[in-house]
Structures are given as structure tokens and as C-alpha cells.
Amino acid sequence: MLINFTNHPSDRWTDDQKNCAIELYGAVKDLPFPAVPTSAGATEVIGMADEIIDKILAMKEENPVSEAFAVMAQGEFTLTYAVVSRLRSLDITVLSAVTERISTEEVVDGEVRKTAIFRFAGFREYA
């Protein structure tokens, strides 16, 4: 099982990303990344991380022992760091999606408009 702990629900992933995740981990389950208040201090972020770790561990309990298990974690940097650090200390594989960013800019009515396309290129483990 791959837990998708991001702001990007797996039902909106490209076929390439879905197929890669299913091939490697058998199934994908979403765990939405929460909004981190701009006023949050380190203690609050650590508390949020602890709650998320509890949810991930509960989801891991549902995973058959014979299947691979990993968490894809991407979001607000301080919470991501806290979650990734704790998961790694528990010997849980933590990944990030690797994408190729293709962007274009054009000037329309004096405004610069930027369009970005993200092409999935695989998963990379946090080291």
C-alpha cells in the first residue's frame, strides 16, 4: 500500500503515476495533507505530526504483511519534515514524486501568465 499524504488526491494523478504506484505497492490510499496555520509554532507542528503518524500507523495495520508499504509525503515543509523524520525513525519507507516541470510564459494584456505541466517520472525515497 502507498499512502498518498499530499494535497493531490490520487484520483487526479496521471495514469503513469497511478500505474507505477499500483505496480510497486498494490494499492493507493489518500490521507489529505492538512492546512498548517501560519501562526503555528514548532510545538503545534510537532503535535500535528504526531496525530498524522498515528493515522498512518493505523492504516499500516490494515496492510497485508506480504505487501510493500510506503508513504508519499509532500506538503508544507515543516510538517513534511516532522512526519518524514518520524516515519524514517520507524523504518517506514517515505517517498516523494519525481516530476519534470515544463513551463511556459506569455504576456497577455501586460500581465505575465505562467503555465506549468508536471510530467511524472517516478518516486524518490527520502534519504
Long-range contacts (C-beta under 8 A, 24 or more apart in sequence): 1-25, 1-26, 1-27, 1-28, 1-29, 1-59, 1-60, 1-62, 1-63, 1-67, 1-68, 1-69, 1-70, 2-27, 2-28, 2-29, 2-69, 2-70, 2-71, 2-72, 2-95, 3-28, 3-29, 3-30, 3-31, 3-56, 3-59, 3-70, 3-71, 3-72, 4-28, 4-29, 4-30, 4-31, 4-72, 5-31, 5-33, 5-52, 5-56, 5-71, 5-72, 5-73, 5-74, 5-75, 5-83, 6-33, 6-72, 6-73, 6-74, 6-75, 6-97, 7-32, 7-33, 7-74, 7-75, 8-74, 13-120, 14-120, 16-120, 17-97, 17-120, 20-120, 20-122, 20-123, 21-72, 21-123, 24-68, 24-70, 24-123, 25-67, 25-68, 25-69, 25-70, 26-67, 26-68, 27-67, 29-59, 31-55, 31-56, 31-59, 33-74, 33-75, 33-76, 33-79, 34-79, 36-75, 36-76, 36-78, 36-79, 42-78, 45-78, 45-79, 45-82, 46-82, 48-79, 48-82, 49-79, 49-82, 49-83, 49-86, 50-86, 52-79, 52-83, 53-83, 53-86, 53-87, 53-90, 56-83, 56-87, 56-92, 57-90, 60-92, 68-93, 69-93, 70-94, 70-95, 70-123, 71-95, 72-96, 72-97, 72-123, 73-126, 84-126, 88-126, 93-125, 94-125, 94-126, 95-123, 95-124, 95-125, 95-126, 96-123, 96-124, 96-126, 97-122, 97-123, 97-124, 98-122, 98-123, 98-124
